Amino acid sequence: MKRIMIVDEDQALLDAPNMILQYEDYEVETLNSGLNLIEHVLKWKPDVILLEIALGLLDGQDLCNELKATDGSLHIPVILFSALHGKIVTEDLRDSPDDFIAKPSDVRDLKERILAQL
């Protein structure tokens, strides 16, 4: 079973993709903070990470860069997502994410983008 980690500080926004992905037979781990993300990733070993860009005081892009610079996690695809899509143009994202999804996302688009990274 493929493992998907979702990181978003808004618990309500964690619940919907969690339920959708579990229904699709993925094992899902949710984190409502980016604190100690590297440690969580190295311990749980997800196949794909969905990572919110705006995580309070933390920046999801910076966390993504850290994941891509860490030996045990650099191979894991990271899909950044944000409701700030009007302010963020995909080309402006730093080089490290594997994909970007605007929130709210279409369920079909979410599933297709995850599948493309697996």
C-alpha positions, -999 to 999 in steps of 0.1 A, spaced: 0 0 0 14 34 -10 19 60 17 9 96 14 18 123 40 -3 155 41 10 185 60 -14 214 66 -19 235 98 -57 236 92 -72 204 105 -104 209 85 -83 210 53 -65 178 63 -97 158 68 -110 159 32 -79 147 13 -73 122 41 -107 106 36 -104 107 -2 -70 91 -3 -79 65 23 -109 56 1 -85 52 -28 -65 26 -7 -36 48 3 -22 48 38 -23 84 50 -4 102 77 -15 138 85 6 164 103 -8 198 113 26 214 116 59 214 97 79 212 129 102 182 129 90 173 94 123 157 83 122 134 114 85 124 106 93 117 70 124 96 78 105 76 103 73 70 83 88 69 48 59 82 27 58 76 -11 45 112 -17 42 143 4 15 169 0 29 200 17 11 233 23 32 264 15 18 286 43 24 268 76 22 297 100 58 307 108 72 280 86 74 282 48 65 250 30 89 259 1 118 260 26 107 227 41 105 212 6 141 224 -1 152 208 32 135 175 22 152 176 -12 186 182 5 183 153 30 197 120 19 168 99 33 141 120 17 155 136 -15 139 109 -36 103 114 -22 81 135 -45 67 166 -29 36 183 -41 32 218 -27 -4 231 -23 -18 264 -13 -49 286 -14 -27 315 -23 -26 303 -59 -37 338 -71 -5 352 -56 18 323 -65 26 314 -101 39 279 -106 70 292 -124 79 313 -93 82 282 -71 117 272 -63 131 242 -82 126 216 -55 88 207 -56 77 180 -80 43 196 -85 19 222 -73 -19 220 -66 -41 250 -59 -66 247 -30 -93 238 -31 -84 212 -55 -106 190 -77 -106 154 -63 -98 139 -98 -69 164 -102 -55 155 -68 -56 118 -75 -41 122 -109 -12 143 -96 -4 119 -68 -6 89 -92 18 108 -116 44 110 -88 41 74 -79 
